[in-house]
Amino acid sequence: MNLPEFLDMGKHAFYVWGSYGVVALFMLLEVVLLVLKKRSLTQSIARLARLNRE
């Protein structure tokens, strides 16, 4: 089996590579959402710290 045959996967290529694409997209989305959540929580903690100092 050579590489083009492996990548083609017969009639199932669209399903297989589409599934890999969706999983990769959601993994990337998870990282982005975690970074945004961390930024939001850090800002909230800083805001609470400023309020407690006053």
Secondary structure as GFF3:
##gff-version 3
##sequence-region A 1 54
A	DSSP	alpha_helix	3	8	.	.	.	ID=ss1
A	DSSP	three_ten_helix	10	12	.	.	.	ID=ss2
A	DSSP	alpha_helix	13	53	.	.	.	ID=ss3
###
